Amino acid sequence: MSDNDVMLSVEGLKTYFFTDKGIVPAVDDISFAVGAGKVLGIVGESGCGKSMTALSILRLIPTPPGRIVAGNILFAGKNLLDLSVKQMHSIRGNEISMIFQEPMTSLNPVYTVGKQVMEVLRLHQNLHKEAARAKAIEMFNLVGIPEAEKRIDTYPHQLSGGLRQRVMIAMALSCRPKLLIADEPTTALDVTVQAQILRLMKNLQDEIDSSIILITHDLGVIAEMCDDVLVMYTGRIMEQADVYSLFENPLHPYTKGLLQSIPNLHKDNESLYNIKGLVPNLLNLADGCKFHPRCEFVQDICIEKEPELFEVTKGHFVRCWKYMG
């Protein structure tokens, strides 16, 4: 990607948590770029560093105990790590917006949903109360909330999970951000609502030409929505490629395991595949490749030394000794 094609560039990002029990490397030396107008998917099991990567970009890591200890986050020609708290406030919700995983805990229960969207508009767009209300109703209509004029005065607990998620999307898109970060935007929603939310995000992305970072554990969502994909494990990138290369030719054993775990209705009498073992405790990581305790293809070198992220073919990177011979 040329510089003009890049919306966000993350370089050598490390986010650690300093606890009484030791240092937790939640995000450990990752680098990637998000193309302008493109959708980047970040996939992996729970605890692999997906959400911490998003929170690091927005500088929302709880401090203490967390801290970004190294790296650069370049957005619109600025390193976000060099900005003041006030400058970051002007970017969050305005140029970079985030849809959080659970809208019921992200929306304030004591304010109406309309007031919360209006607050964002008044803060970042300098709209007076009446104009902000009109814009909020417009956004509610845009994201498919029925009876928007009435719903704007309801409280979060009065809405279904799907409608709350639409409110979050309306809030995130109200200032037409250049970058939208969606953290598990369809978790806990039924399948029909999931499809509606994903279609809505894609349509709105096309309309305002923003870039999206889509965080999920659902590879079906990745296949449908994304241009490029990062596969993360223990805070590291294990594989990185465009979506077609990743699905047609997965390289890392972890990626292959995730893909094999997808239910297939065309395969009869086969039990569902699962990757053996559990995601390790980040306080007690193994030496060598961090995936080797769960890998079916482990070699001696995997136990002794951790591989670098290696470019196997143009644009397709993998962290595996099998491809570094």
C-alpha positions as CSV (number, residue, x, y, z in Angstrom):
1,M,0.0,0.0,0.0
2,S,1.2,3.5,-0.8
3,D,1.0,6.1,1.9
4,N,-2.0,7.7,0.2
5,D,-3.9,4.4,0.4
6,V,-3.3,3.9,4.1
7,M,-5.8,5.2,6.7
8,L,-4.1,3.8,9.8
9,S,-0.7,2.4,10.3
10,V,0.3,0.5,13.5
11,E,4.0,-0.1,13.9
12,G,5.6,-2.3,16.6
13,L,2.7,-1.8,19.1
14,K,3.2,-3.3,22.6
15,T,0.6,-2.9,25.3
16,Y,1.4,-4.5,28.6
17,F,-0.4,-4.8,31.9
18,F,1.7,-4.5,35.1
19,T,0.1,-6.6,37.8
20,D,1.1,-8.0,41.2
21,K,1.6,-11.4,39.6
22,G,3.8,-10.2,36.7
23,I,3.7,-8.5,33.4
24,V,0.9,-9.4,30.9
25,P,1.9,-8.8,27.3
26,A,-1.7,-8.2,26.0
27,V,-0.5,-6.9,22.7
28,D,3.1,-7.9,21.8
29,D,4.9,-6.1,18.9
30,I,2.3,-6.1,16.2
31,S,2.3,-4.1,12.9
32,F,-0.4,-3.7,10.3
33,A,-2.0,-1.1,8.1
34,V,-5.7,-0.4,7.2
35,G,-6.3,0.7,3.7
36,A,-8.5,3.7,2.9
37,G,-12.1,2.5,2.3
38,K,-11.1,-1.1,3.2
39,V,-12.2,-3.5,5.9
40,L,-9.6,-5.2,8.0
41,G,-10.7,-8.2,10.0
42,I,-9.0,-9.3,13.3
43,V,-9.8,-12.8,14.3
44,G,-8.8,-15.2,17.0
45,E,-10.1,-16.9,20.2
46,S,-11.1,-14.9,23.3
47,G,-8.0,-13.5,25.1
48,C,-5.8,-13.3,22.0
49,G,-5.5,-9.5,22.1
50,K,-8.1,-8.4,19.6
51,S,-10.0,-5.9,21.8
52,M,-6.8,-4.7,23.5
53,T,-5.5,-3.7,20.0
54,A,-8.6,-1.7,19.4
55,L,-8.5,0.0,22.8
56,S,-4.8,0.8,22.3
57,I,-5.6,2.6,19.0
58,L,-8.1,4.8,20.8
59,R,-5.8,5.1,23.9
60,L,-8.5,3.7,26.1
61,I,-6.3,1.2,28.0
62,P,-7.0,1.5,31.7
63,T,-3.9,3.0,33.3
64,P,-2.9,1.7,35.7
65,P,-2.3,-1.2,35.3
66,G,-2.1,-1.1,31.5
67,R,0.3,0.9,29.4
68,I,1.4,1.2,25.8
69,V,5.1,0.6,26.2
70,A,6.3,0.8,22.5
71,G,5.2,1.5,19.0
72,N,3.6,4.1,16.8
73,I,-0.1,4.5,15.8
74,L,-0.2,6.8,12.7
75,F,-3.5,8.2,11.7
76,A,-4.0,11.1,9.2
77,G,-0.4,12.0,9.4
78,K,-0.3,12.1,13.2
79,N,1.1,9.7,15.8
80,L,-1.8,9.2,18.2
81,L,0.6,8.3,20.9
82,D,2.1,11.8,20.8
83,L,-1.2,13.6,21.2
84,S,-2.5,15.2,24.4
85,V,-5.6,13.9,26.2
86,K,-7.6,16.9,24.8
87,Q,-6.5,16.2,21.3
88,M,-7.5,12.5,21.6
89,H,-10.9,13.6,22.9
90,S,-11.4,15.5,19.6
91,I,-10.5,12.4,17.6
92,R,-12.5,9.8,19.5
93,G,-16.1,9.6,18.2
94,N,-15.3,12.2,15.5
95,E,-12.6,10.9,13.2
96,I,-12.3,7.4,14.8
97,S,-15.4,5.8,16.2
98,M,-15.9,2.5,18.0
99,I,-18.9,0.1,18.3
100,F,-18.4,-1.8,21.5
101,Q,-19.1,-5.4,22.1
102,E,-22.1,-5.1,24.4
103,P,-24.3,-2.1,23.9
104,M,-26.2,-2.6,27.2
105,T,-23.0,-1.9,29.1
106,S,-21.8,0.8,26.6
107,L,-24.9,2.9,26.7
108,N,-25.6,4.9,29.8
109,P,-28.8,3.5,31.4
110,V,-29.9,6.8,33.0
111,Y,-30.1,8.8,29.7
112,T,-32.3,8.3,26.7
113,V,-30.6,6.9,23.6
114,G,-31.3,10.0,21.7
115,K,-29.6,12.2,24.3
116,Q,-26.5,10.1,24.1
117,V,-26.3,10.4,20.3
118,M,-27.1,14.1,20.5
119,E,-24.2,14.6,23.0
120,V,-21.7,13.3,20.5
121,L,-23.1,15.6,17.8
122,R,-23.1,18.6,20.0
123,L,-19.5,17.9,21.2
124,H,-17.9,17.2,17.9
125,Q,-20.1,19.0,15.4
126,N,-21.0,22.0,17.4
127,L,-24.7,21.6,16.7
128,H,-27.3,23.3,18.9
129,K,-29.9,21.1,20.6
130,E,-32.6,21.2,18.0
131,A,-30.2,20.5,15.1
132,A,-28.5,17.7,17.1
133,R,-31.9,16.1,17.7
134,A,-32.9,16.3,14.0
135,K,-29.5,14.8,13.1
136,A,-30.0,12.0,15.6
137,I,-33.4,11.2,14.2
138,E,-31.9,11.1,10.7
139,M,-29.2,8.7,11.9
140,F,-31.8,6.5,13.6
141,N,-33.7,6.3,10.3
142,L,-30.5,5.6,8.4
143,V,-29.6,2.6,10.6
144,G,-33.2,1.2,10.3
145,I,-34.6,2.0,13.7
146,P,-38.4,2.1,13.2
147,E,-40.4,5.0,14.6
148,A,-37.2,7.0,15.1
149,E,-39.0,10.1,16.3
150,K,-40.5,8.0,19.2
151,R,-37.5,5.8,19.9
152,I,-35.2,8.7,20.4
153,D,-36.8,9.4,23.8
154,T,-36.5,5.8,25.0
155,Y,-34.0,4.4,27.5
156,P,-31.6,1.5,26.6
157,H,-33.4,-1.1,28.7
158,Q,-36.6,-0.4,26.7
159,L,-35.0,-1.6,23.4
160,S,-34.1,-5.0,22.1
161,G,-30.5,-6.1,21.7
162,G,-30.6,-5.5,17.9
163,L,-32.0,-2.0,18.3
164,R,-29.4,-1.1,21.0
165,Q,-26.7,-2.2,18.6
166,R,-28.3,0.0,15.9
167,V,-28.2,2.9,18.3
168,M,-24.5,2.2,18.9
169,I,-23.9,2.2,15.1
170,A,-25.9,5.4,14.7
171,M,-23.7,7.0,17.4
172,A,-20.5,5.7,15.9
173,L,-21.4,7.0,12.4
174,S,-23.1,10.2,13.3
175,C,-19.9,12.3,12.8
176,R,-19.0,10.4,9.6
177,P,-15.7,9.0,10.9
178,K,-12.8,8.2,8.7
179,L,-12.2,4.9,10.7
180,L,-14.8,2.7,12.4
181,I,-13.7,0.1,14.9
182,A,-16.3,-2.6,15.4
183,D,-15.6,-5.0,18.4
184,E,-17.8,-8.1,18.0
185,P,-20.7,-6.0,16.8
186,T,-23.0,-9.0,16.3
187,T,-22.3,-10.9,19.6
188,A,-25.4,-12.1,21.4
189,L,-27.7,-11.2,18.5
190,D,-29.8,-13.8,16.8
191,V,-28.7,-14.8,13.3
192,T,-31.3,-12.7,11.4
193,V,-30.3,-9.6,13.3
194,Q,-26.6,-10.4,12.8
195,A,-27.1,-10.4,9.0
196,Q,-29.0,-7.1,9.2
197,I,-26.3,-5.4,11.3
198,L,-23.5,-6.6,9.0
199,R,-25.4,-5.5,5.9
200,L,-26.1,-2.2,7.5
201,M,-22.4,-1.6,8.3
202,K,-21.3,-2.5,4.8
203,N,-23.9,-0.2,3.2
204,L,-23.0,2.7,5.5
205,Q,-19.3,2.1,4.9
206,D,-19.9,2.3,1.1
207,E,-21.9,5.5,1.6
208,I,-19.4,7.4,3.7
209,D,-16.3,5.7,2.4
210,S,-14.8,5.0,5.8
211,S,-12.3,2.3,6.7
212,I,-13.4,-0.4,9.2
213,I,-11.5,-2.6,11.7
214,L,-13.8,-5.6,12.4
215,I,-13.0,-7.6,15.4
216,T,-14.6,-11.0,15.6
217,H,-14.2,-14.7,16.4
218,D,-16.5,-15.6,13.5
219,L,-14.7,-16.5,10.3
220,G,-18.0,-16.5,8.4
221,V,-18.3,-12.8,9.2
222,I,-14.7,-12.3,8.1
223,A,-15.3,-14.0,4.8
224,E,-18.4,-11.8,4.1
225,M,-17.1,-8.4,5.2
226,C,-13.3,-8.1,5.0
227,D,-10.6,-7.3,2.5
228,D,-7.7,-8.2,4.7
229,V,-7.3,-10.3,7.8
230,L,-5.0,-10.6,10.8
231,V,-5.1,-13.9,12.8
232,M,-4.0,-13.2,16.4
233,Y,-2.9,-15.4,19.2
234,T,-1.4,-14.5,22.6
235,G,-1.1,-10.8,21.6
236,R,0.8,-11.7,18.4
237,I,0.0,-11.8,14.7
238,M,0.2,-15.4,13.6
239,E,-0.9,-14.9,10.0
240,Q,-1.7,-11.9,7.9
241,A,-3.1,-11.9,4.3
242,D,-5.9,-10.7,2.1
243,V,-9.1,-12.5,2.7
244,Y,-9.0,-14.6,-0.4
245,S,-5.5,-15.9,0.2
246,L,-6.3,-16.7,3.8
247,F,-9.3,-18.9,3.0
248,E,-7.9,-20.5,-0.1
249,N,-4.4,-21.2,1.3
250,P,-4.2,-20.9,5.1
251,L,-0.6,-21.4,6.3
252,H,-0.4,-21.3,10.1
253,P,-1.7,-24.4,12.0
254,Y,-3.7,-22.1,14.2
255,T,-5.5,-20.6,11.2
256,K,-6.1,-24.0,9.7
257,G,-7.6,-25.1,13.0
258,L,-9.9,-22.1,13.2
259,L,-11.1,-22.8,9.7
260,Q,-11.6,-26.5,10.3
261,S,-13.7,-25.6,13.4
262,I,-16.4,-24.0,11.2
263,P,-19.4,-26.4,11.0
264,N,-20.0,-27.9,7.6
265,L,-23.5,-29.1,6.8
266,H,-22.2,-31.0,3.8
267,K,-20.0,-33.4,5.8
268,D,-22.0,-36.3,7.3
269,N,-21.1,-38.2,10.4
270,E,-18.1,-36.0,11.3
271,S,-17.6,-34.6,14.8
272,L,-16.9,-30.9,15.0
273,Y,-13.1,-30.2,14.9
274,N,-11.6,-28.4,17.9
275,I,-8.1,-27.2,18.5
276,K,-6.7,-29.2,21.4
277,G,-5.8,-27.4,24.6
278,L,-6.7,-23.9,25.8
279,V,-5.5,-20.4,25.2
280,P,-2.5,-20.0,27.6
281,N,-2.3,-17.7,30.5
282,L,-0.3,-14.7,29.3
283,L,1.6,-14.7,32.6
284,N,2.9,-18.1,31.9
285,L,3.7,-18.3,28.2
286,A,5.8,-21.2,26.8
287,D,9.2,-20.6,25.3
288,G,9.5,-20.7,21.5
289,C,6.4,-20.5,19.4
290,K,3.5,-19.6,21.7
291,F,1.2,-22.0,19.8
292,H,3.5,-25.0,20.0
293,P,1.8,-26.7,23.1
294,R,-1.4,-27.0,21.0
295,C,0.1,-27.6,17.6
296,E,-0.2,-31.0,15.8
297,F,3.0,-30.3,13.8
298,V,5.4,-29.1,16.5
299,Q,9.1,-29.6,15.9
300,D,12.1,-29.2,18.2
301,I,12.9,-25.7,17.0
302,C,9.3,-24.6,17.7
303,I,9.9,-25.3,21.4
304,E,13.3,-23.6,21.5
305,K,12.8,-20.4,19.6
306,E,9.9,-18.2,18.5
307,P,9.7,-17.6,14.7
308,E,9.4,-14.1,13.2
309,L,6.5,-13.0,11.0
310,F,7.7,-14.2,7.6
311,E,6.4,-13.2,4.1
312,V,5.8,-16.4,2.2
313,T,4.2,-14.9,-0.8
314,K,3.6,-11.2,-1.6
315,G,1.4,-9.8,1.1
316,H,0.9,-13.2,2.9
317,F,2.8,-13.4,6.2
318,V,3.0,-16.2,8.7
319,R,4.7,-16.8,12.0
320,C,5.7,-20.5,11.7
321,W,9.1,-22.3,11.4
322,K,7.6,-24.5,8.6
323,Y,8.0,-21.7,6.2
324,M,11.3,-20.3,7.3
325,G,13.6,-23.1,6.2
